[in-house]
């Protein structure tokens, strides 16, 4: 089970997650606040987050992320699927 460490307003919360879930699903399951105005469909960028460590443990950026100009350590929580440990700062 991957460990996802979320950073929200400078505070860290580490949670265990099932591999194959999006960062948004993991955050919501763990009670970590992550905005998702479009319902997690990749249209609004409110779930934008920064992957601080472990980016290699995420699926590659989706066409939706690329179409919205999301690149580098920035990812949409609703599109990025976790398959290993990482640290993610919620910026949205």
Phi and psi in degrees as a GROMACS rama.xvg file:
@    title "Ramachandran Plot"
@    xaxis  label "Phi"
@    yaxis  label "Psi"
@TYPE xy
-66.4349  149.365  UNK-2
-104.359  121.641  UNK-3
-109.754  121.895  UNK-4
-102.479  115.727  UNK-5
-95.7191  139.399  UNK-6
-113.836  118.077  UNK-7
-128.002  118.848  UNK-8
52.3958  40.3519  UNK-9
82.3597  -7.16024  UNK-10
-100.391  139.007  UNK-11
-100.731  143.138  UNK-12
-140.013  116.814  UNK-13
-95.2471  132.999  UNK-14
-133.107  150.162  UNK-15
-87.993  139.353  UNK-16
-138.832  152.428  UNK-17
-75.4188  133.297  UNK-18
-61.5506  147.616  UNK-19
93.9921  2.07315  UNK-20
-99.5074  153.279  UNK-21
-74.1949  160.083  UNK-22
-60.2737  -35.9706  UNK-23
-62.9033  -47.2605  UNK-24
-60.0179  -43.3106  UNK-25
-62.982  -46.7041  UNK-26
-60.0093  -49.309  UNK-27
-63.5961  -40.8657  UNK-28
-61.0906  -31.7103  UNK-29
-92.8271  1.77644  UNK-30
75.7394  20.1274  UNK-31
-90.1236  124.662  UNK-32
-69.7542  122.188  UNK-33
-140.501  118.987  UNK-34
-61.4869  150.231  UNK-35
-160.688  67.0206  UNK-36
-58.0681  -30.1886  UNK-37
-92.4715  9.99391  UNK-38
78.0923  18.3586  UNK-39
81.1742  28.7687  UNK-40
-102.941  4.19687  UNK-41
77.163  31.5546  UNK-42
-114.613  -9.47247  UNK-43
-123.633  -18.8999  UNK-44
68.7775  11.2511  UNK-45
-71.588  -15.8537  UNK-46
-97.6389  19.0704  UNK-47
-58.6546  135.162  UNK-48
-143.893  164.262  UNK-49
-111.871  127.359  UNK-50
-88.2856  109.7  UNK-51
-83.906  -35.7607  UNK-52
-146.128  145.293  UNK-53
86.4212  21.432  UNK-54
-58.2331  -26.9858  UNK-55
-66.8781  -13.333  UNK-56
-94.6369  12.5772  UNK-57
-111.081  154.609  UNK-58
-64.7715  157.036  UNK-59
-61.5801  156.94  UNK-60
-55.68  141.358  UNK-61
-82.6015  168.621  UNK-62
-59.3547  -36.7582  UNK-63
-63.8948  -44.111  UNK-64
-61.8501  -46.8547  UNK-65
-63.2968  -38.8462  UNK-66
-65.7746  -24.8565  UNK-67
-95.2754  3.67463  UNK-68
78.8639  16.6774  UNK-69
-80.0214  124.552  UNK-70
-151.536  170.869  UNK-71
67.1762  -134.686  UNK-72
-79.8377  -8.97282  UNK-73
-78.9523  136.108  UNK-74
-143.792  156.347  UNK-75
-87.5374  124.649  UNK-76
-59.2632  -29.4177  UNK-77
-79.6027  -12.2892  UNK-78
-110.785  -25.0842  UNK-79
-84.8833  119.561  UNK-80
-100.435  127.074  UNK-81
-87.5127  134.621  UNK-82
-130.774  14.8392  UNK-83
-174.919  -178.317  UNK-84
-66.6006  145.199  UNK-85
-164.871  165.288  UNK-86
-120.356  128.771  UNK-87
-130.463  128.018  UNK-88
-98.6174  124.555  UNK-89
-83.2816  120.397  UNK-90
-111.013  -17.8036  UNK-91
